[in-house]
Amino acid sequence: MLVIAILLAPLPSFVAGRSSVAGYLLRCMPPMIALGGVAYLLTERQRFRSSSWLVRHISLERIGLRIPVFGPVSERRNVRDFFDSLALLLEAGMPMLDALPMAADAVRNQSLKLQFLRLKQRINAGLSFAQAVDEMSFVGHAKAHAMISSGEASGKLPEVLFRYSQDETTTINSFGALMADWIPRLIYTSVAVIVLYGVISGGAFIPSLRQMRGR
């Protein structure tokens, strides 16, 4: 849809003879190149994520987590994946210190992953798991810390972590359903506005002043 909109926007000027083939291409190529660049980054994001360059520059992913609306949801998803994996490992009988680095492998965002990897160091320094988590910062931290404290005190930590993960999954899925309803509408509306603007600004259906004077 975006490609069609990009190609249609300058078409009225070209059809009306006010733009040459070169002018038409010059108007189409910049947005097409930009769109191609975005597509390339999306398809190559896994390679960039695993590269040493990205590990040294995790500030980029920190910025990504601050993007309004989408950043917090991405952070919730990463945190949910960690606690869900940790719950599975603990329920299987794995010791906490062995389970922590394995659960951190489920976290895709390198910035958050480093935070979770530090939990082992804090526990080795004498903190409980709840105390170690309390020193972290992430979306839903207060709720997670309260539930972990309760689960650790009652000896039901895996069960509590599963419940927390399920609650977060419900929140994430609700957001996904909302976006599935509204994003297509926004895209179609944007494309229609772009095409309409191209038609109006191109003046393909508006008589030129010379034609009006000739009458």
ROSE-4610 file (N, C-alpha, C; in Angstrom, 1 decimal, always signed):
// ROSE-4610
residu = [M/M/M/L/L/L/V/V/V/I/I/I/A/A/A/I/I/I/L/L/L/L/L/L/A/A/A/P/P/P/L/L/L/P/P/P/S/S/S/F/F/F/V/V/V/A/A/A/G/G/G/R/R/R/S/S/S/S/S/S/V/V/V/A/A/A/G/G/G/Y/Y/Y/L/L/L/L/L/L/R/R/R/C/C/C/M/M/M/P/P/P/P/P/P/M/M/M/I/I/I/A/A/A/L/L/L/G/G/G/G/G/G/V/V/V/A/A/A/Y/Y/Y/L/L/L/L/L/L/T/T/T/E/E/E/R/R/R/Q/Q/Q/R/R/R/F/F/F/R/R/R/S/S/S/S/S/S/S/S/S/W/W/W/L/L/L/V/V/V/R/R/R/H/H/H/I/I/I/S/S/S/L/L/L/E/E/E/R/R/R/I/I/I/G/G/G/L/L/L/R/R/R/I/I/I/P/P/P/V/V/V/F/F/F/G/G/G/P/P/P/V/V/V/S/S/S/E/E/E/R/R/R/R/R/R/N/N/N/V/V/V/R/R/R/D/D/D/F/F/F/F/F/F/D/D/D/S/S/S/L/L/L/A/A/A/L/L/L/L/L/L/L/L/L/E/E/E/A/A/A/G/G/G/M/M/M/P/P/P/M/M/M/L/L/L/D/D/D/A/A/A/L/L/L/P/P/P/M/M/M/A/A/A/A/A/A/D/D/D/A/A/A/V/V/V/R/R/R/N/N/N/Q/Q/Q/S/S/S/L/L/L/K/K/K/L/L/L/Q/Q/Q/F/F/F/L/L/L/R/R/R/L/L/L/K/K/K/Q/Q/Q/R/R/R/I/I/I/N/N/N/A/A/A/G/G/G/L/L/L/S/S/S/F/F/F/A/A/A/Q/Q/Q/A/A/A/V/V/V/D/D/D/E/E/E/M/M/M/S/S/S/F/F/F/V/V/V/G/G/G/H/H/H/A/A/A/K/K/K/A/A/A/H/H/H/A/A/A/M/M/M/I/I/I/S/S/S/S/S/S/G/G/G/E/E/E/A/A/A/S/S/S/G/G/G/K/K/K/L/L/L/P/P/P/E/E/E/V/V/V/L/L/L/F/F/F/R/R/R/Y/Y/Y/S/S/S/Q/Q/Q/D/D/D/E/E/E/T/T/T/T/T/T/T/T/T/I/I/I/N/N/N/S/S/S/F/F/F/G/G/G/A/A/A/L/L/L/M/M/M/A/A/A/D/D/D/W/W/W/I/I/I/P/P/P/R/R/R/L/L/L/I/I/I/Y/Y/Y/T/T/T/S/S/S/V/V/V/A/A/A/V/V/V/I/I/I/V/V/V/L/L/L/Y/Y/Y/G/G/G/V/V/V/I/I/I/S/S/S/G/G/G/G/G/G/A/A/A/F/F/F/I/I/I/P/P/P/S/S/S/L/L/L/R/R/R/Q/Q/Q/M/M/M/R/R/R/G/G/G/R/R/R]
num = [1/1/1/2/2/2/3/3/3/4/4/4/5/5/5/6/6/6/7/7/7/8/8/8/9/9/9/10/10/10/11/11/11/12/12/12/13/13/13/14/14/14/15/15/15/16/16/16/17/17/17/18/18/18/19/19/19/20/20/20/21/21/21/22/22/22/23/23/23/24/24/24/25/25/25/26/26/26/27/27/27/28/28/28/29/29/29/30/30/30/31/31/31/32/32/32/33/33/33/34/34/34/35/35/35/36/36/36/37/37/37/38/38/38/39/39/39/40/40/40/41/41/41/42/42/42/43/43/43/44/44/44/45/45/45/46/46/46/47/47/47/48/48/48/49/49/49/50/50/50/51/51/51/52/52/52/53/53/53/54/54/54/55/55/55/56/56/56/57/57/57/58/58/58/59/59/59/60/60/60/61/61/61/62/62/62/63/63/63/64/64/64/65/65/65/66/66/66/67/67/67/68/68/68/69/69/69/70/70/70/71/71/71/72/72/72/73/73/73/74/74/74/75/75/75/76/76/76/77/77/77/78/78/78/79/79/79/80/80/80/81/81/81/82/82/82/83/83/83/84/84/84/85/85/85/86/86/86/87/87/87/88/88/88/89/89/89/90/90/90/91/91/91/92/92/92/93/93/93/94/94/94/95/95/95/96/96/96/97/97/97/98/98/98/99/99/99/100/100/100/101/101/101/102/102/102/103/103/103/104/104/104/105/105/105/106/106/106/107/107/107/108/108/108/109/109/109/110/110/110/111/111/111/112/112/112/113/113/113/114/114/114/115/115/115/116/116/116/117/117/117/118/118/118/119/119/119/120/120/120/121/121/121/122/122/122/123/123/123/124/124/124/125/125/125/126/126/126/127/127/127/128/128/128/129/129/129/130/130/130/131/131/131/132/132/132/133/133/133/134/134/134/135/135/135/136/136/136/137/137/137/138/138/138/139/139/139/140/140/140/141/141/141/142/142/142/143/143/143/144/144/144/145/145/145/146/146/146/147/147/147/148/148/148/149/149/149/150/150/150/151/151/151/152/152/152/153/153/153/154/154/154/155/155/155/156/156/156/157/157/157/158/158/158/159/159/159/160/160/160/161/161/161/162/162/162/163/163/163/164/164/164/165/165/165/166/166/166/167/167/167/168/168/168/169/169/169/170/170/170/171/171/171/172/172/172/173/173/173/174/174/174/175/175/175/176/176/176/177/177/177/178/178/178/179/179/179/180/180/180/181/181/181/182/182/182/183/183/183/184/184/184/185/185/185/186/186/186/187/187/187/188/188/188/189/189/189/190/190/190/191/191/191/192/192/192/193/193/193/194/194/194/195/195/195/196/196/196/197/197/197/198/198/198/199/199/199/200/200/200/201/201/201/202/202/202/203/203/203/204/204/204/205/205/205/206/206/206/207/207/207/208/208/208/209/209/209/210/210/210/211/211/211/212/212/212/213/213/213/214/214/214/215/215/215]
x = [+0.8/+0.0/+0.9/+1.9/+2.8/+3.5/+3.9/+4.6/+3.7/+2.4/+1.5/+1.2/+1.1/+0.9/+2.0/+3.3/+4.4/+4.4/+4.1/+4.1/+2.9/+1.8/+0.6/+0.7/+1.3/+1.3/+1.8/+2.9/+3.4/+2.8/+2.0/+1.5/+0.6/-0.3/-1.1/-0.3/+0.8/+1.7/+2.3/+2.7/+3.3/+2.3/+1.1/+0.1/-0.3/-0.4/-0.8/+0.3/+1.5/+2.6/+3.4/+3.2/+4.0/+5.2/+5.4/+6.6/+7.1/+8.4/+9.1/+9.2/+9.7/+10.0/+11.0/+12.1/+13.1/+12.6/+11.7/+11.1/+10.2/+9.4/+8.6/+9.4/+10.5/+11.4/+12.1/+12.5/+13.1/+12.2/+10.9/+9.9/+9.6/+9.7/+9.4/+10.6/+11.8/+13.0/+13.3/+13.3/+13.7/+12.9/+11.5/+10.7/+10.8/+11.1/+11.3/+12.6/+13.6/+14.9/+14.8/+14.0/+13.8/+13.0/+12.0/+11.2/+12.0/+12.9/+13.8/+14.8/+15.3/+16.2/+15.5/+14.3/+13.6/+13.3/+13.0/+12.8/+14.0/+15.2/+16.5/+16.8/+16.6/+16.9/+16.1/+14.8/+13.9/+14.3/+14.7/+15.1/+16.5/+17.3/+18.7/+18.8/+17.7/+17.8/+18.5/+18.2/+18.8/+20.3/+20.8/+22.3/+22.9/+22.2/+22.7/+22.7/+21.7/+21.5/+22.7/+23.1/+24.1/+25.5/+25.7/+27.0/+27.6/+28.9/+29.6/+29.4/+29.2/+28.9/+27.7/+26.7/+25.4/+25.6/+26.3/+26.6/+27.3/+28.2/+29.0/+28.1/+27.1/+26.2/+24.8/+24.6/+23.2/+22.4/+23.0/+22.2/+21.1/+21.4/+20.3/+19.1/+19.3/+18.1/+17.4/+18.2/+17.6/+16.7/+17.2/+16.3/+15.1/+15.2/+14.0/+13.0/+13.4/+12.5/+11.7/+12.2/+11.6/+10.6/+10.5/+9.5/+8.1/+7.3/+6.0/+5.1/+4.3/+3.4/+4.1/+4.9/+5.5/+6.7/+7.5/+8.6/+8.3/+7.3/+6.9/+6.4/+5.6/+5.1/+6.3/+7.2/+8.4/+9.2/+9.3/+9.9/+9.2/+7.8/+7.0/+7.2/+7.3/+7.5/+8.8/+9.8/+11.2/+11.2/+10.6/+10.6/+9.7/+8.6/+7.7/+8.5/+9.2/+9.9/+11.0/+11.6/+12.6/+12.0/+10.9/+10.3/+9.6/+9.1/+8.4/+9.5/+10.6/+11.7/+12.2/+12.4/+12.9/+12.0/+10.7/+9.7/+9.8/+9.9/+10.1/+11.3/+12.4/+13.7/+13.6/+13.0/+12.9/+12.0/+10.9/+9.9/+10.5/+11.5/+12.1/+13.2/+13.4/+14.4/+15.8/+16.0/+17.3/+17.5/+18.8/+19.1/+19.0/+18.6/+18.4/+19.6/+20.8/+22.0/+22.4/+22.0/+22.2/+21.1/+19.9/+18.7/+18.8/+19.3/+19.3/+19.9/+21.2/+21.8/+21.0/+20.5/+19.7/+18.4/+17.8/+16.5/+16.8/+18.0/+18.4/+18.6/+18.9/+19.0/+17.7/+16.6/+15.3/+15.0/+15.8/+15.6/+16.3/+15.6/+16.2/+16.8/+16.3/+16.9/+18.1/+19.2/+20.5/+20.6/+20.0/+20.1/+19.4/+18.2/+17.5/+18.2/+18.8/+19.5/+20.6/+21.4/+22.5/+22.0/+20.8/+20.2/+19.9/+19.3/+19.0/+20.2/+21.3/+22.5/+23.2/+22.9/+23.5/+22.8/+21.6/+20.9/+21.8/+22.5/+23.3/+24.4/+25.0/+26.0/+25.5/+24.3/+23.7/+23.3/+22.8/+22.5/+23.7/+24.8/+26.1/+26.6/+26.2/+26.7/+25.9/+24.8/+24.1/+22.6/+22.2/+20.8/+19.9/+18.6/+17.6/+17.2/+16.5/+16.1/+15.2/+14.3/+13.4/+14.1/+15.1/+16.0/+16.8/+17.3/+18.0/+17.2/+15.9/+15.0/+14.6/+14.5/+14.1/+15.1/+16.4/+17.3/+17.3/+16.4/+16.2/+15.2/+15.1/+14.1/+13.5/+12.2/+11.5/+10.0/+9.3/+7.8/+7.2/+6.3/+5.7/+6.5/+7.6/+8.5/+7.9/+7.0/+6.4/+5.6/+4.8/+4.0/+4.8/+5.9/+6.8/+7.5/+8.0/+8.7/+7.8/+6.5/+5.6/+5.2/+5.0/+4.7/+5.8/+7.0/+8.2/+8.5/+8.4/+8.6/+7.6/+6.3/+5.3/+5.6/+6.0/+6.3/+7.5/+8.6/+9.8/+9.5/+8.7/+8.4/+7.6/+6.7/+5.8/+6.4/+7.5/+8.1/+7.4/+6.7/+6.0/+6.4/+7.7/+8.2/+7.9/+8.1/+7.8/+6.3/+5.4/+4.0/+3.7/+4.3/+4.0/+4.6/+5.7/+6.3/+5.5/+4.9/+4.0/+2.8/+2.2/+1.0/+1.4/+2.5/+3.0/+3.1/+3.7/+3.9/+2.6/+1.6/+0.3/-0.4/-0.3/-0.9/-0.3/+1.0/+1.7/+1.3/+1.2/+0.8/-0.6/-1.5/-2.9/-2.8/-2.0/-1.8/-1.2/-0.2/+0.5/-0.5/-1.2/-2.1/-3.3/-3.7/-4.7/-4.2/-3.0/-2.4/-2.3/-1.8/-1.7/-3.0/-4.1/-5.4/-5.9/-5.6/-5.9/-5.2/-3.9/-3.1/-3.5/-3.9/-4.4/-5.7/-6.5/-7.7/-7.4/-6.4/-6.2/-5.1/-4.1/-3.0/-3.4/-4.2/-4.6/-5.5/-6.3/-7.1/-6.2/-5.2/-4.3/-3.5/-3.1/-2.3/-3.2/-4.4/-5.3/-5.7/-5.9/-6.2/-5.1/-3.8/-2.6/-2.4/-2.6/-2.4/-3.4/-4.7/-5.7/-5.4/-4.9/-4.6/-3.4/-2.4/-1.3/-1.7/-2.5/-3.0/-3.9/-4.8/-5.6/-4.8/-3.8/-3.0/-2.2/-1.7/-1.0/-1.9/-3.2/-4.1/-4.5/-4.7/-5.1/-3.9/-2.8/-1.6/-1.1/-1.3/-0.9/-1.8/-3.1/-4.0/-4.4/-4.3/-4.6/-6.1/-7.0/-8.4/-8.9/-7.9/-8.3/-7.8/-8.7/-8.3/-7.3/-6.3/-5.3/-5.8/-5.1/-5.5/-5.5/-4.6/-4.5/-5.7/-6.2/-7.4/-8.6/-8.7/-9.8/-9.8/-8.6/-8.6/-8.9/-8.6/-8.9/-10.4/-11.1/-12.6/-13.2]
y = [-1.2/+0.0/+1.3/+1.3/+2.4/+2.6/+1.5/+1.7/+2.2/+1.8/+2.3/+3.8/+4.1/+5.5/+6.4/+5.9/+6.7/+6.9/+5.8/+5.9/+6.7/+6.8/+7.5/+9.0/+9.4/+10.8/+11.7/+11.5/+12.5/+12.2/+11.2/+10.8/+11.8/+12.5/+13.5/+14.6/+15.1/+16.1/+15.5/+14.3/+13.7/+13.5/+13.0/+12.9/+14.2/+15.2/+16.6/+17.2/+16.6/+17.2/+18.2/+18.4/+19.4/+18.8/+17.5/+16.9/+15.9/+15.9/+14.9/+13.6/+12.6/+11.3/+11.4/+12.2/+12.4/+13.0/+14.0/+14.7/+13.7/+12.9/+11.9/+10.9/+10.4/+9.5/+10.1/+11.4/+12.1/+12.3/+12.4/+12.5/+11.1/+10.1/+8.7/+8.1/+8.3/+7.5/+7.8/+9.1/+9.2/+8.5/+8.6/+7.8/+6.3/+5.8/+4.4/+3.9/+4.7/+4.4/+4.3/+5.3/+5.3/+4.1/+3.7/+2.5/+1.3/+1.2/+0.0/-0.1/+1.1/+1.1/+0.6/+1.0/+0.5/-1.0/-1.5/-2.9/-3.7/-3.1/-3.8/-3.9/-2.8/-2.8/-3.8/-4.0/-4.9/-6.3/-6.6/-8.0/-8.4/-7.4/-7.7/-7.4/-7.2/-6.8/-7.9/-9.2/-10.3/-10.3/-10.0/-10.0/-8.8/-7.7/-6.5/-6.8/-7.5/-7.7/-8.6/-9.6/-10.5/-10.0/-8.9/-8.4/-7.7/-7.7/-7.1/-5.6/-5.0/-3.6/-3.2/-4.0/-3.6/-3.8/-4.9/-5.1/-3.9/-3.3/-2.2/-0.9/-0.9/+0.3/+0.0/-0.6/-1.0/+0.2/+1.4/+2.6/+2.8/+2.2/+2.3/+1.5/+0.4/-0.4/+0.3/+1.0/+1.7/+2.8/+3.5/+4.5/+3.9/+2.7/+2.0/+1.7/+1.4/+1.2/+2.4/+3.6/+4.8/+5.4/+4.7/+5.1/+5.0/+6.1/+6.0/+4.9/+4.3/+3.2/+1.9/+1.8/+0.6/+0.2/+1.1/+0.8/+0.1/+0.6/-0.1/-1.5/-1.7/-3.0/-4.0/-3.5/-4.3/-4.7/-3.8/-4.1/-5.1/-4.9/-5.9/-7.3/-7.4/-8.7/-9.4/-8.6/-9.1/-9.6/-8.7/-9.1/-10.3/-10.4/-11.6/-12.8/-12.8/-13.9/-14.4/-13.5/-13.8/-14.6/-14.0/-14.6/-15.9/-16.0/-17.2/-18.4/-18.0/-19.0/-19.4/-18.4/-18.7/-19.6/-19.4/-20.2/-21.7/-21.9/-23.2/-23.9/-23.2/-23.8/-24.2/-23.2/-23.5/-24.6/-24.7/-25.8/-27.1/-27.1/-28.4/-28.8/-28.0/-28.3/-27.7/-26.8/-26.2/-25.2/-25.1/-24.1/-22.7/-21.7/-20.4/-19.8/-20.0/-19.4/-20.0/-21.2/-21.8/-21.4/-21.2/-20.9/-19.4/-18.5/-17.1/-16.8/-17.2/-16.9/-17.6/-18.8/-19.5/-18.7/-18.2/-17.5/-16.2/-15.6/-14.3/-14.5/-15.7/-15.9/-15.7/-15.8/-15.5/-14.1/-13.2/-11.7/-11.3/-10.7/-10.2/-8.9/-8.0/-6.7/-6.8/-6.4/-6.5/-5.6/-4.5/-3.6/-4.3/-4.8/-5.5/-6.8/-7.5/-8.7/-8.5/-7.4/-7.1/-6.9/-6.3/-6.1/-7.5/-8.4/-9.7/-10.5/-10.3/-11.1/-10.6/-9.4/-8.9/-9.5/-10.1/-10.7/-11.7/-12.5/-13.6/-13.0/-11.9/-11.2/-10.7/-10.1/-9.6/-10.7/-11.8/-12.9/-13.5/-13.6/-14.1/-13.2/-11.9/-10.9/-11.0/-11.8/-12.0/-11.5/-11.0/-10.5/-11.7/-11.6/-12.6/-12.2/-13.1/-12.9/-11.6/-11.5/-10.3/-9.1/-9.1/-7.9/-7.5/-8.6/-8.3/-7.7/-8.2/-7.7/-6.3/-6.0/-4.6/-3.5/-3.9/-3.0/-2.7/-3.4/-3.3/-2.2/-1.9/-0.9/-1.4/-1.6/-2.0/-1.8/-1.8/-1.6/-2.7/-2.4/-3.4/-3.8/-3.1/-3.5/-3.6/-2.7/-2.8/-4.0/-4.3/-5.5/-6.8/-6.8/-8.0/-8.2/-7.1/-7.2/-7.7/-7.2/-7.6/-9.1/-9.5/-10.9/-11.9/-11.4/-12.3/-12.3/-11.2/-11.3/-12.2/-12.2/-13.1/-14.5/-14.8/-16.2/-16.7/-15.9/-16.3/-16.6/-15.8/-16.0/-17.3/-17.6/-18.7/-20.0/-19.9/-21.1/-21.5/-20.6/-20.9/-19.9/-19.7/-18.7/-19.1/-20.4/-20.7/-20.5/-20.8/-20.6/-19.2/-18.3/-16.9/-16.3/-16.7/-16.2/-16.6/-17.8/-18.2/-17.3/-17.0/-16.1/-14.7/-14.2/-12.9/-12.9/-14.0/-14.0/-14.1/-14.8/-14.9/-13.6/-12.8/-11.5/-10.6/-10.6/-9.8/-10.2/-11.5/-12.0/-11.5/-11.4/-10.9/-9.4/-8.6/-7.2/-7.0/-7.8/-7.7/-8.1/-9.1/-9.6/-8.6/-7.9/-6.9/-5.7/-5.3/-4.3/-4.7/-6.0/-6.5/-6.5/-6.8/-6.9/-5.4/-4.5/-3.1/-2.6/-2.9/-2.4/-3.1/-4.4/-5.1/-4.4/-3.8/-3.1/-1.7/-1.0/+0.4/+0.6/-0.2/+0.1/+0.0/-1.1/-1.1/+0.2/+0.6/+1.8/+3.0/+3.2/+4.3/+4.3/+3.1/+2.9/+3.3/+2.7/+3.0/+4.4/+5.1/+6.5/+7.3/+7.0/+7.7/+7.6/+6.4/+6.1/+6.9/+6.9/+7.7/+9.2/+9.7/+11.1/+11.5/+10.6/+10.8/+10.9/+9.9/+9.8/+11.0/+11.4/+12.5/+13.8/+14.0/+15.2/+15.2/+14.1/+14.0/+14.4/+13.9/+14.3/+15.7/+16.3/+17.7/+18.6/+18.3/+19.2/+19.1/+17.9/+17.7/+18.4/+18.6/+19.3/+18.6/+17.3/+16.5/+16.7/+17.0/+17.1/+18.6/+19.5/+20.9/+21.6/+22.3/+22.9/+24.0/+24.0/+25.0/+26.4/+27.4/+28.8/+29.1/+28.4/+28.7/+28.1/+26.9/+26.4/+27.2/+27.7/+28.6/+29.9/+30.4/+31.7/+31.4/+30.2/+29.9/+29.8/+29.5/+29.4/+30.8]
z = [+0.0/+0.0/+0.0/+0.8/+0.8/-0.5/-1.1/-2.4/-3.4/-3.5/-4.4/-4.2/-2.9/-2.6/-3.0/-2.8/-3.3/-4.8/-5.5/-7.0/-7.5/-6.8/-7.3/-7.0/-5.9/-5.4/-6.5/-7.2/-8.2/-9.6/-9.7/-11.1/-11.7/-11.0/-11.7/-12.4/-11.8/-12.4/-13.7/-13.6/-14.8/-15.9/-15.6/-16.6/-17.2/-16.4/-16.9/-17.7/-17.7/-18.5/-17.8/-16.5/-15.8/-15.1/-15.3/-14.8/-15.8/-16.0/-16.9/-16.2/-17.0/-16.5/-15.4/-15.6/-14.6/-13.3/-13.5/-12.3/-11.5/-12.3/-11.6/-10.8/-11.4/-10.7/-9.5/-9.6/-8.5/-7.3/-7.6/-6.5/-5.9/-6.7/-6.2/-5.5/-6.0/-5.5/-4.0/-3.5/-2.1/-1.1/-1.2/-0.2/-0.5/-1.7/-2.0/-1.3/-1.4/-0.8/+0.7/+1.3/+2.7/+3.1/+2.4/+2.7/+2.6/+1.6/+1.5/+2.6/+3.1/+4.2/+5.5/+5.7/+6.9/+6.8/+5.6/+5.4/+5.6/+5.2/+5.4/+6.8/+7.6/+9.0/+9.8/+9.4/+10.0/+9.7/+8.5/+8.2/+8.7/+9.0/+9.5/+10.9/+11.6/+13.1/+13.9/+13.5/+14.3/+14.2/+13.0/+12.8/+13.5/+13.5/+14.2/+15.7/+16.2/+17.6/+18.1/+17.3/+17.8/+17.5/+16.9/+16.6/+17.8/+17.8/+19.0/+19.0/+17.8/+17.7/+18.5/+18.4/+19.1/+20.6/+21.0/+22.4/+23.0/+22.3/+22.8/+22.7/+22.0/+21.9/+22.3/+23.4/+23.8/+24.2/+24.2/+24.4/+23.3/+22.1/+21.0/+21.5/+22.1/+22.6/+23.7/+24.6/+25.7/+25.1/+24.0/+23.4/+22.9/+22.3/+21.8/+22.8/+24.0/+25.1/+25.6/+25.2/+25.6/+24.5/+23.4/+22.4/+23.0/+23.0/+23.6/+23.1/+23.9/+23.7/+23.4/+22.3/+21.9/+22.8/+23.3/+24.1/+25.3/+26.1/+27.4/+27.1/+26.0/+25.7/+25.3/+24.6/+24.3/+25.5/+26.5/+27.7/+28.5/+28.6/+29.3/+28.7/+27.4/+26.7/+27.1/+27.1/+27.5/+28.9/+29.8/+31.3/+31.5/+30.8/+30.9/+30.5/+29.4/+28.9/+29.9/+30.6/+31.6/+32.7/+33.3/+34.5/+34.1/+32.9/+32.5/+32.4/+31.8/+31.6/+33.0/+33.9/+35.2/+36.0/+35.8/+36.5/+36.0/+34.7/+34.2/+34.7/+34.8/+35.2/+36.7/+37.5/+39.0/+39.3/+38.5/+38.7/+38.4/+37.4/+37.0/+38.0/+39.1/+40.1/+40.0/+39.0/+38.8/+39.9/+40.5/+41.5/+40.9/+41.7/+41.3/+40.6/+41.1/+40.5/+39.1/+38.9/+37.6/+36.6/+37.2/+36.3/+35.8/+36.6/+36.2/+34.9/+34.6/+33.3/+32.1/+32.4/+31.3/+31.0/+32.1/+31.8/+31.1/+31.4/+30.8/+29.3/+28.8/+27.4/+26.6/+27.3/+26.7/+26.5/+27.0/+26.9/+25.6/+24.7/+23.4/+23.5/+24.3/+24.5/+25.3/+24.7/+25.4/+26.6/+26.6/+27.8/+29.0/+28.8/+29.8/+30.2/+29.2/+29.5/+30.5/+30.3/+31.2/+32.6/+32.8/+34.1/+34.8/+34.0/+34.6/+34.9/+34.1/+34.3/+35.7/+36.1/+37.3/+38.5/+38.4/+39.5/+40.2/+39.5/+40.0/+40.9/+40.5/+41.3/+42.6/+42.5/+43.8/+44.7/+44.2/+45.1/+45.7/+44.9/+45.5/+46.5/+46.4/+47.4/+48.7/+48.8/+50.0/+49.9/+48.8/+48.7/+48.4/+48.8/+48.4/+46.9/+46.3/+44.9/+44.9/+45.8/+45.8/+46.0/+46.9/+47.1/+45.9/+45.2/+43.9/+42.9/+42.7/+41.8/+42.1/+43.4/+43.8/+43.4/+43.1/+42.6/+41.1/+40.4/+39.0/+38.7/+37.4/+37.0/+35.7/+35.6/+34.4/+34.6/+33.5/+33.5/+34.3/+35.3/+36.1/+37.3/+37.6/+38.6/+40.0/+40.4/+41.7/+41.9/+40.9/+40.9/+41.0/+40.2/+40.1/+41.5/+42.0/+43.3/+44.4/+44.5/+45.5/+45.4/+44.2/+44.0/+44.3/+43.9/+44.1/+45.6/+46.3/+47.8/+48.4/+48.0/+48.5/+48.2/+47.0/+46.5/+47.2/+47.4/+48.1/+49.5/+50.2/+51.6/+51.8/+50.9/+51.0/+50.4/+49.8/+49.1/+47.9/+47.3/+46.0/+44.9/+44.8/+43.8/+42.4/+42.0/+40.6/+40.2/+41.2/+40.9/+40.8/+41.6/+41.6/+40.3/+39.9/+38.6/+37.4/+37.4/+36.4/+36.3/+37.5/+37.6/+37.1/+37.5/+37.0/+35.5/+34.9/+33.5/+32.7/+33.3/+32.7/+32.7/+33.8/+33.9/+32.8/+32.7/+31.7/+30.3/+30.0/+28.7/+28.3/+29.3/+29.1/+28.7/+29.4/+29.1/+27.7/+27.4/+26.1/+24.9/+25.1/+24.1/+23.9/+24.9/+24.8/+24.0/+24.2/+23.4/+21.9/+21.7/+20.3/+19.6/+20.3/+19.7/+19.3/+20.2/+20.0/+18.7/+18.7/+17.5/+16.2/+16.3/+15.1/+14.6/+15.4/+15.0/+14.4/+15.0/+14.6/+13.6/+13.6/+12.7/+11.2/+10.8/+9.4/+9.0/+10.0/+9.7/+9.5/+10.3/+10.2/+8.9/+8.5/+7.3/+6.1/+6.1/+4.9/+4.8/+6.0/+6.0/+5.5/+6.0/+5.6/+4.1/+3.6/+2.1/+1.3/+1.8/+1.1/+1.1/+2.2/+2.3/+1.4/+1.4/+0.5/-1.0/-1.4/-2.8/-3.1/-2.2/-2.4/-2.5/-1.6/-1.7/-3.0/-3.5/-4.8/-5.9/-5.9/-6.9/-6.9/-5.7/-5.6/-6.0/-5.4/-5.7/-7.1/-7.7/-9.1/-10.1/-9.7/-10.5/-11.8/-11.8/-13.0/-13.5/-12.6/-12.9/-12.8/-12.7/-12.6/-13.9/-14.6/-15.8/-15.6/-16.4/-16.3/-16.6/-16.2/-16.5/-18.0/-18.7/-20.1/-20.8/-20.4/-21.0/-20.7/-19.5/-19.1/-19.9/-20.1/-20.9/-22.4/-22.9/-24.3/-24.5/-23.5/-23.6/-23.6]
